[in-house]
């Protein structure tokens, strides 16, 4: 019986199963790099875009508070969710508003009729920045009476509390006066018509 001996130097044949594994591994590596590149391209807003949005918000608040400027301006560049529900007067404990939290931190909201308008008063604080610490205040919006909730909002202005108050929340409302509590427990009153604070 003769044995077949492989001549030295001749390459051994590659098994088909091993070749399939090599191809599969190469495809997996290619897919990994393709998916990683796609995520890198669809990343979050670049810092310059965020900075531009915050500058626009600050400019709109400044115009709203300027006596020679328009009383009502557009809604902070962020469109609130539209709803067909009619608004209900009263105080709501919420941390959301039609603006980003990087612009104003909400603790509570009062909304109700005042004169010919529907008023939304957000109590909370303007966040700290490189040039200023966090400061408590009220952010006011108006809307036409009987308008669907969240529609046709107009910014009146941001009104910061006097002294070193870092945040405000609304306790009660009486006519055009809001009773407020500071983060340190102090009490303040805010006049929705004159936009003045009283201690």
C-alpha positions, 0 to 999 in steps of 0.5 A: 500500500502506497502513501501519498507524501506531500512534496515540501514547499507546496502550499496547503489548500486553505479550507473554505470555512476558514476563508469564510470567517476571514471575509465575515471579519473584514465585513464586520470591521468595515461596518463598524467604521461606517456606523461610527462615521455616521454617528460622528456626522450626526452629532449634537449642535456645535457650540457656536450654534448654541451660543448664537441661540443664547445671544438671540434670546438675550437680545429679545429680552433686552428689546422687550425691556427697552421702553422705546422697543416693542412691548411684545416680541416673538417667542424666544425662537423656540416654538412651544407645542401647539394644543387645542386645549383652553388654558386654565388660570392658576399656579402650576409647579413645573420646570418647563417653559417655551425656552431652553433651561440654559436661558431660564430655570423654571420653578413654577408658573402662574397663568391667568387673565389680566386686562385684555391679555392672558398672562404667563408668569414663569418664576425661577432664575436666570442661570449663572454665567461667566460674568454674573451669578444665578439670579432669581426673577420672573419671565413674562409672556402674554397671549390673546384671551381664549387662545389655545394653550401655547399658541401666539405667545409674546415675550414681555421681558425678564424681570430680575429680583433685587438683592442676592436672590438666586431663585423664586417660586410662586405661592399665590396670586391676588389680582395683579399681584404675585406672592413669591418666596425666595430660595432663602425663605424670604417673601416678595410681591411682584406687580404684573402691571408695573413689573415692580417688586415689593418686599 
